[in-house]
């Protein structure tokens, strides 16, 4: 059975602690997910230093992508590409319609959550 520990970005206060947690989770074969990326203070250093298995993009970045400007879409796509460069699964939160799912697929998200 796969187990994933989901950590909200606001709970990440120490790279050292997160690194130790990541080592322990790896030993226990538990995957790590960062939740609500982009909701507030996106702390990229933690993402770079301790990449999770999954990065859940906050619905604030995802909702309305089907009607968003080209600049907004390109910015989200750039973030998704950056996450992929870290070998992290990009998950779009708040996907509730076929149009939203289609644009998320087009942008490059690996997974979606309603």
C-alpha positions, 0 to 999 in steps of 0.5 A: 500500500502506498502512503503519502504524508501531505504537508501544508506549505505553512507548516514548513519552517526549517529546511533542516527539519524537513530534510530529516523528515524526508530521510525518515519517510524515505526509510519508511517508504512513505512518500511526501506531498507539499500541499497548497503550493502557491497559496501564500509564501511559496518557499522554493528553497524547501522545494529545491532542497527536499523535493517531494514526490507530489506538489499540489498546486493551490486551487487559486493558481488552477481555478479559472485557467480555462479562461485565464490570460496567456500570461497566467497560463504561461506562468503556471506552465513554467512552474509545472515545468520547473517542478518536472525538472525536479522529478516531482509530480505536479498535481492541480487542485480544484479541478471540477469541470472537463474544461479545467481538466483539459487545460490542466492536461494541456499545461502539463499537470500530471494529476488533478484533484477536484 
